[in-house]
Amino acid sequence: MTAAHPTPGPPEQFVLTIGDIGVSPSWVVTPNGTAPLRGSQWTIQDWTYTRQAIPTWAIVVAIVGAVFCLLGLLFLLVKEPRTDGFVEVTVRSNHVFHGIRLPADTPQAVAHARHLVGQAQHMATHAS
């Protein structure tokens, strides 16, 4: 005898999506399967890093400025923060486990992913 897994009822519209994970009022839909939203566990890990880099415009101005005057090279001292990396989101519900990596090139992208996961966690807590 096989273990009974809940089967989804009539299709529900997704309330939110996180990468390829769809969340409806009652279900979590992933490429690995569909599972109840109630009791699902969500995690998020931030794998981004920020570094200082010379912006492209400063390099162009330095090259053009160097042709006319060596003072143009001072533009190579300009630095701006650049964020690289990804955010990893995982969801586990019953027999379904799925993880995704979302590219995150700004701090706002990380904050947006955290917000979406927070919404999914809140929905999972209050799902019927």
C-alpha positions in Angstrom: 0.0 0.0 0.0 1.4 3.4 -0.9 1.4 6.5 1.3 -1.4 8.8 0.4 -0.3 12.3 -0.7 -2.8 15.1 -0.8 -3.9 16.0 -4.3 -4.7 19.5 -5.3 -8.3 20.5 -5.7 -9.5 22.8 -8.4 -6.7 25.1 -9.7 -6.2 28.3 -7.7 -4.6 31.5 -8.9 -1.1 32.2 -7.6 -1.1 34.9 -5.0 2.7 35.3 -5.4 5.6 33.7 -7.2 9.1 33.4 -6.1 11.2 32.3 -9.1 9.6 29.1 -10.3 7.6 28.6 -7.1 4.0 29.5 -7.2 2.0 30.1 -4.1 -1.8 30.0 -4.0 -4.1 30.4 -1.0 -3.8 26.6 -0.3 -1.0 25.2 -2.3 2.7 25.5 -3.1 3.5 24.6 -6.7 7.0 23.7 -7.7 8.6 21.8 -10.6 9.1 19.0 -8.0 5.4 18.8 -7.2 2.5 20.3 -5.5 2.0 20.3 -1.7 -0.2 22.0 0.8 0.8 25.6 1.8 -0.3 25.0 5.4 2.7 23.9 7.4 5.2 24.6 4.6 8.7 25.7 5.8 10.5 28.5 4.0 14.1 29.5 4.2 16.2 32.2 2.6 19.9 32.6 2.5 21.7 35.7 1.3 24.8 34.8 -0.8 25.6 38.3 -2.0 28.7 40.4 -1.5 29.4 44.1 -2.1 32.6 45.4 -3.5 34.0 48.8 -4.6 34.5 49.2 -8.3 35.4 51.9 -10.8 32.2 52.8 -12.7 32.2 52.6 -16.5 31.5 56.3 -16.9 34.7 57.1 -14.9 36.8 55.0 -17.1 35.5 56.6 -20.2 36.0 60.1 -18.8 39.5 59.2 -17.7 40.4 58.0 -21.2 38.9 61.1 -22.9 40.4 63.4 -20.2 43.9 61.7 -20.5 44.0 62.7 -24.2 43.7 66.4 -23.3 45.2 66.5 -19.8 46.6 64.0 -17.4 44.1 65.3 -14.8 41.5 63.1 -16.4 43.2 60.1 -14.8 41.9 61.3 -11.5 38.5 59.9 -12.5 40.0 56.5 -12.0 39.9 57.2 -8.2 36.1 57.2 -8.3 34.5 54.1 -6.7 31.0 52.9 -6.3 29.6 49.9 -4.5 28.5 46.9 -6.6 26.6 44.0 -5.3 26.9 40.5 -6.9 25.6 37.1 -6.0 22.3 35.4 -5.4 19.6 34.7 -2.8 18.7 31.0 -2.2 15.1 30.2 -1.3 13.9 26.8 -0.3 10.5 25.4 0.5 9.6 22.1 2.1 6.0 20.8 2.5 5.2 17.2 3.1 7.0 15.2 0.4 8.0 18.2 -1.7 11.3 20.0 -1.4 12.5 22.7 -3.8 15.2 25.3 -3.8 16.0 28.1 -6.2 18.7 30.7 -6.7 17.6 34.2 -7.6 20.2 36.6 -8.9 20.6 39.6 -6.7 22.6 42.6 -8.1 21.3 45.2 -5.7 20.5 45.3 -2.0 16.9 46.1 -3.0 16.7 42.7 -4.8 17.7 41.0 -1.6 15.1 42.9 0.4 12.4 42.1 -2.2 13.2 38.3 -2.0 13.1 38.5 1.8 9.7 40.3 1.6 8.3 37.6 -0.7 9.5 34.8 1.6 8.0 36.6 4.5 4.7 36.8 2.7 4.8 33.1 1.9 5.6 32.2 5.6 2.7 34.4 6.8 0.4 32.7 4.3 1.6 29.2 5.4 0.9 30.1 9.0 -2.7 31.3 8.2 -3.6 28.8 5.5 -6.6 26.6 6.0 
